[in-house]
Amino acid sequence: MKDKKIYDLIRKETKRQREGIELIPSENYASIHVRNPLSSPFVNKYSEGYPNARYYGGNEFVDDVEIIAQERAKKLFKVPFVNVQPYSGSPANFAVYLATCNPGDTIMGLNLPDGGHLTHGWKVSATALFYKSIPYHVDKTGHIDFDEVWKLAKKHKPKLMWTGATAYVHIYDFKRFAEIADAVGAYFAADIAHVAGLIAGGAHPSPVPHAHIVTTTTHKTLRGPRGGMIMVTNKGLKKDPDLSKKINKAIFPGLQGGPHDHQTASIAVTLYEAAQPSFKIYSKKIVENSKYLASILKKNGVDLVGVGSENHMMLVDLTKTHGIGTGVFAEKALDLVGLTVNKNTIPGEQSSPFYPSGIRLGTPAATTRGMGKTEMKIAGETIVEVLQIILPYQLPKEQKERGLYIKNFVKSMEKDPQIKTLRRQIKKVAMRFPIP
Ligand SMILES: *Cc1c(COP(=O)(O)O)cnc(C)c1O
């Protein structure tokens, strides 16, 4: 029986994805080969446990799938161990805590408003409730403040240190981080959720020689299904020969039940695609597009955090040009012209994560569609125009006035003739590039 309501929404979402340009740096378009296994009969199976050690029967083909996914991940990232069962990036990170820390132990991660992830110890996350979280920060240039990391690590002697972020525009200096973690005897986990595809394609240095543990999502630059992986490096096994066993136990039975076998099959296909020569070209192009988009924005007076972009993303700081907490206006107006971005905190954020003062832009999805310099220039110049249009709008100081003010803002943007023209232009560009 066909569920008309949901089918209709799928159709609408497909249309939305086709007619706009996706600039959210954590999103991408998975290929049809990656998506097919997600609706395969593997969706029906239970297989708690690991290959050749399951609590259910009928797992001979599931075992093969999981072993293939493991072997491909190990080869691609050059690691001796991987667990491909995490449901997503956040459960992967939780498993690392469970494997390396006792409740109450001290951990360090990048502060969320500075670009860090919730699961690196942000105050509302379970990782800060169950562990003692000491956040470090970025400096004025948007680079990790290594002097502060040193100072805090020496003082607090963390058991686990995280590097990695959701909003960081520079290359990660994994080596410097490892020096600090090694000096204080901490486990060093590199969370490469955002840059995994760039690392796989050789467009960003790998943390594998430096970290003990590497976690990732599979759905961002790696261009797979939603999912996660935890890798243990040779350095990690040297520090703790039981580390891979501890990780496996933390995922199951520590944190999860049956693995999502359809997702594992899809991850295996993702890793196959990421090992192809074409993926090297893809990851290089992501960075080229990102640097070029950043240069267009900068040339037009848009204030970017740090150098602009060294990877797949950039952060627009609206504080000086538009005022504190104005990210929401940029996000909503850009959405109306068909450029999907997300509001984001910026280093030294003076507002809150819900009403931040910046927006985050990235190129992995647009690059998948085959967009290049011409389209980045159009997108960049459209962003500049939209940022001009929203200049008069300021976030009300009173919390309770904000909802209505933003609603009225959206209404007037929907009627704005310039916004309508820009929307038509973006749609025309987008329609020339089919989505997978
Ligand atoms: C996206 C992300 C995650 C979490 O991924 P989910 O799949 O959304 O749970 C973890 N760490 C970092 C750095 C991320 O960017």
The ligand as a MOL file (V3000), in Angstrom:
LIG
                    3D

  0  0  0     0  0            999 V3000
M  V30 BEGIN CTAB
M  V30 COUNTS 15 15 0 0 0
M  V30 BEGIN ATOM
M  V30 1 C 28.8640 15.6550 12.3030 0
M  V30 2 C 29.8420 15.4470 13.3880 0
M  V30 3 C 29.6720 14.4580 14.3510 0
M  V30 4 C 28.3960 13.7020 14.5980 0
M  V30 5 O 27.7950 13.1200 13.6100 0
M  V30 6 P 26.2540 12.6450 13.6700 0
M  V30 7 O 26.2580 11.6260 12.6120 0
M  V30 8 O 25.4590 13.8650 13.3600 0
M  V30 9 O 25.9820 12.1070 15.0060 0
M  V30 10 C 30.6980 14.2490 15.2520 0
M  V30 11 N 31.8030 14.9950 15.2270 0
M  V30 12 C 31.9830 15.9730 14.3390 0
M  V30 13 C 33.2500 16.7640 14.3830 0
M  V30 14 C 31.0100 16.2540 13.3980 0
M  V30 15 O 31.1890 17.2460 12.5410 0
M  V30 END ATOM
M  V30 BEGIN BOND
M  V30 1 1 1 2
M  V30 2 1 2 3
M  V30 3 2 2 14
M  V30 4 1 3 4
M  V30 5 2 3 10
M  V30 6 1 4 5
M  V30 7 1 5 6
M  V30 8 2 6 7
M  V30 9 1 6 8
M  V30 10 1 6 9
M  V30 11 1 10 11
M  V30 12 2 11 12
M  V30 13 1 12 13
M  V30 14 1 12 14
M  V30 15 1 14 15
M  V30 END BOND
M  V30 END CTAB
M  END
